[in-house]
Every structure is written in C-alpha cells, then in structure tokens.
Amino acid sequence: LLTRVYLYTGQYDLAVQRANQVSASIASRTEFSDIWTDSNAAGVILKIDQDRNLDGVSVGTEYSQTGDSGLIPEYSAPSSFYSLYDNTDIRKSAFFQILADSNGDLYNAITKFYGEAGQVNGVVDPKLLRTAEVILNKAEAQFRSSSFSDADALATLDELRSQRYAGFTSPGETGQDLLNAILLERRLELAYESHRFFDLKRLGRTIRKAPE
C-alpha cells in the first residue's frame, strides 16, 4: 500500500523501494480470468473474503443485476473505453461480455464482479491490492524519478504487459510515449477497482461527468 501512497505524494524513490519488497508474482494470463470468480487469488495481496451464504454482500450489483426478465445494466462500459482493450488482451474477456438487457439491447456488460464461479449474484471478494498495481506504481515512479532510466520503467511495465497480451513484443517506448503507455495500462488493468478518480485528481486531469 505504501507504493500507492509514495506514488501519490511524489516520493518516487520510496515507491520503487517499497515495490521491490513485494515478493508476490503477477497473475499470469492463464490465471487471470479466474481471479474474478474467486477460483484463485493469483497476484492478490489484499482482499476482503466474502461468502455468499454467510455474508452475501453483492459488490457486483453496482454494475449489473440479473433478474427474471434478464440483465439490467446499472453501468456499462462506453464503446470508447471498451475499444481500448486489444483483442489479444486477456482482460477484455475477463472484464466484459457483450450481453443483451431485458429489452434486448446490447451492452458492454461489466462482468468483472459478476460473482464467484457459477454465480451471477455479484457476491465476490473485493480485491484491494494486487501485484499488478504495485508493478504499475513502480513503473510510473521509475519514469518520474531521476534515479532511474526510461529503460528501467519500460522493463517494469513489460513485466505486466507480457502477462496480459498474447504474443507480446515490447514496443520499446521512451519519453512521453512511455508515460502514456504506463498510464494506459494502469487504466486498463485497474478498471472499476476505484482507482480512476484518484488518478485523474493527482494528474490534474479533467473529469467528464456527462455520459458519452
């Protein structure tokens, strides 16, 4: 968690130092989809255990509900965001499905929190900290620190990208292109995990409240 704190407060060398103390591995492509149905906890450092019988807290109903009449989207991914995911990206199928709602209209349904394996009740463990975030924190901190080179930040970023894209080959970005790539991967990896608002605020970016 300190990697997040130090990144947000601009203490970049400390963010890298703390990231280097994390020993947990990034979830691989083969493991990744099952994280979101609680079939495994690969790359999950901190989560809240949730039991559909004992607790029944339906965190996934923020995004959709399924009733007798079919899917009722509470929130769906705009096409402009959905299209940012490459077809070789395992996150695209892990996070989304194109589904029809109760009226027969198609939506980019967010299924990241649909529920445990075999369930569509939205009861699933909230993941509060994952190794993937630590890696992204580290990559951005390396880029922003004079103690590290673009090559250092690129190598860290590629640790993540190599586990998300099939047949990944590093584009070898530098400079602003590298920072843009880091921030893009942060947006894609951490989507709907309550990071985006804080990233927009710390980066001083405009927040659009109107629907697209």
Secondary structure, DSSP 4 states (H G I P E B T S, - for coil): -HHHHHHHTT-HHHHHHHHTT--PPPPPHHHHHHHTTTS--TTEEEE----TTTT---GGGGTEEEETTEEEESSB--HHHHTTS-TTBHHHHHHEEEEEBTTS-EEEEE-TTS-STT--S-----EEEEHHHHHHHHHHHHHH-TTS-HHHHHHHHHHHHTTTBTT-------HHHHHHHHHHHHHHHTTTTT-HHHHHHHTT-----S--
